[in-house]
Amino acid sequence: MTTHAMIDLETLDTRPQCTVLSLGAVKFDPFSDAEPHSELYLKICVDDQNRLGRTTSDDTIAWWAKQDPKAMEEAFDQTGAVTVEQALEQLTKWVWGADKIWGHGYGFDLTIVEDMYRSAGKSIPYNFWQVMDSRTLFSVLPNGDPRKTMQTDLHNALADAYFQAKSVQIAYKELGVKR
C-alpha cells in the first residue's frame, strides 16, 4: 500500500518563519477511496515560538477575526500546547515511512514546517523530491477543487488535512492517475 501524508497548519502570519497555532496531519492512500488514517493534531505553544523569533502579522490576525468564532476559538486555544521541539519530534516520528508529503500550496504549509525545523536546528525528516502540492493538483481538475463540495469545519488544521487528502484521492481518480 502506498502511504502519503497530508500536513496542514493554522498560523499567525503567512511568511515561512510564522508562528504556528496548530498542525494537523493524516496519512492516506491516494490511489484508493480508503479513509485517511493515523491522525496527528498538535497545538504548538505560541510563547515558545517567540524565543525562536517566529512572526505574527496584523493582517493575519485581522483575517482570523473575520472567521467563524468556533474555528477561531479552537485555533487560539493553547490547552495542551507543546513546545516546538516536542512538536517536531512527534512530527518526525509520525512522517516516517510516508512516500510523499503533501501541503496545500507552494510556499505555505511545508515551507513553514521546514523553516520551523531549521530554526530549531533539526533535520527535515523527508526529502525535497517527496513534496507534493494539492493546490496545484486541484487547479487542473475540470470541476475545480473537490473540497468546495464537501468540507465543513474550515480552518481546523486536522479537518483541513483530512479534506485535502480526500480531495487528492478524488483528483487522482478523476484524472486517471494509477501509481
C-alpha positions in Angstrom: 0.0 0.0 0.0 1.2 3.5 -0.8 1.3 5.9 2.1 1.1 9.6 1.5 0.9 12.2 4.3 -1.1 15.5 4.2 0.0 18.3 6.6 -2.0 21.5 7.3 -1.2 24.4 9.5 -3.1 27.2 11.2 -0.8 30.2 11.6 -0.5 33.8 12.7 1.3 35.0 9.6 1.9 33.8 6.0 5.7 34.1 6.0 7.9 31.0 6.3 9.1 32.0 9.8 5.5 32.5 11.1 4.1 31.4 14.4 2.1 28.1 14.1 -1.0 27.7 16.2 -1.8 24.1 15.2 -0.6 21.3 12.9 -3.0 18.7 11.6 -1.9 15.7 9.6 -3.3 12.5 8.2 -1.9 9.6 6.2 -3.7 8.2 3.2 -3.5 6.1 0.0 -4.2 8.4 -2.9 -4.9 5.5 -5.2 -7.9 4.3 -3.2 -11.1 5.6 -1.5 -9.9 4.3 1.9 -10.4 6.7 4.7 -7.3 8.8 5.8 -5.8 7.5 9.0 -3.1 7.9 11.6 -4.2 11.4 12.5 -1.8 13.8 14.2 -3.1 17.0 15.8 -0.8 19.3 17.7 -1.2 22.7 19.3 2.2 24.5 19.4 2.9 26.9 22.2 2.9 30.4 20.9 5.2 31.7 23.8 7.8 29.0 23.0 7.9 30.2 19.4 8.6 33.7 20.4 12.0 32.7 21.6 12.8 31.4 18.1 11.8 34.7 16.6 8.7 33.3 14.8 6.4 36.0 13.4 2.9 37.3 13.5 1.2 39.8 11.3 -1.6 42.2 11.9 -3.2 41.2 8.6 -3.4 37.6 9.5 -4.8 38.4 13.0 -7.4 40.6 11.3 -8.2 37.7 8.9 -8.8 35.4 11.9 -11.1 37.9 13.5 -13.4 37.5 10.4 -13.5 33.7 10.6 -16.2 31.5 12.3 -15.9 32.1 16.1 -15.8 28.4 16.7 -12.8 28.0 14.3 -11.0 30.9 15.8 -11.6 29.7 19.4 -10.2 26.3 18.5 -7.2 27.7 16.7 -6.2 30.1 19.5 -6.8 27.7 22.4 -3.4 26.8 23.8 -4.7 24.0 26.0 -2.3 21.1 25.7 0.1 23.0 23.5 3.6 21.5 23.2 6.9 23.1 22.6 8.4 23.5 19.1 10.9 20.7 19.9 8.1 18.4 21.1 6.0 19.1 18.0 8.9 18.4 15.7 9.9 15.2 17.5 6.3 13.9 17.2 6.0 15.0 13.5 9.4 13.4 12.7 8.2 10.1 14.1 4.8 10.4 12.5 6.0 11.2 9.0 8.4 8.2 8.9 7.5 5.8 6.1 5.5 8.2 4.1 6.2 8.0 0.3 5.0 11.6 -0.4 4.4 14.6 1.8 1.6 16.9 0.8 0.8 20.5 1.7 -1.9 22.8 0.2 0.1 25.3 -1.8 3.7 26.0 -2.7 5.4 28.2 -0.1 3.0 27.6 2.8 2.4 24.6 5.0 5.5 22.6 4.2 7.7 25.6 3.7 6.7 26.8 7.2 7.3 23.3 8.7 10.7 23.2 7.1 11.6 26.6 8.4 10.5 25.5 11.9 12.9 22.5 11.7 15.7 24.8 10.6 15.0 27.4 13.3 15.1 24.6 15.9 18.4 23.2 14.5 16.8 19.9 13.4 16.9 17.9 10.2 13.9 17.9 7.9 12.6 14.3 8.0 11.8 14.0 4.3 13.4 14.8 1.0 12.6 17.7 -1.3 11.5 15.2 -4.0 8.8 13.8 -1.8 7.0 17.1 -1.5 3.6 17.5 -3.3 1.2 20.4 -3.7 -2.6 19.8 -3.6 -3.5 23.4 -4.6 -1.8 22.9 -8.0 -3.3 19.5 -8.4 -6.8 20.8 -7.7 -6.4 23.7 -10.1 -6.2 21.4 -13.1 -9.4 19.5 -12.3 -12.2 20.2 -14.8 -14.7 20.6 -11.9 -12.4 22.6 -9.6 -11.4 22.0 -6.0 -13.3 19.0 -4.6 -13.2 20.4 -1.1 -15.7 23.1 -2.0 -18.5 20.5 -2.2 -17.7 18.5 0.9 -15.8 20.4 3.5 -17.3 21.9 6.6 -15.2 22.9 9.7 -12.9 25.3 7.8 -9.6 26.4 9.4 -9.2 23.5 11.7 -5.8 22.0 10.8 -6.8 18.4 11.2 -10.1 18.8 9.3 -8.3 20.7 6.5 -5.7 17.9 6.2 -8.5 15.3 6.1 -10.5 17.0 3.4 -7.3 17.8 1.4 -6.3 14.1 1.5 -9.9 13.0 0.4 -9.7 15.6 -2.4 -6.3 14.2 -3.6 -8.0 10.8 -3.8 -10.9 12.3 -5.9 -8.4 14.1 -8.1 -6.3 11.0 -8.8 -9.5 9.1 -9.6 -10.8 11.9 -11.9 -7.5 12.3 -13.7 -7.0 8.5 -14.0 -3.7 8.5 -12.1 -2.7 5.0 -11.4 0.6 4.6 -9.5 
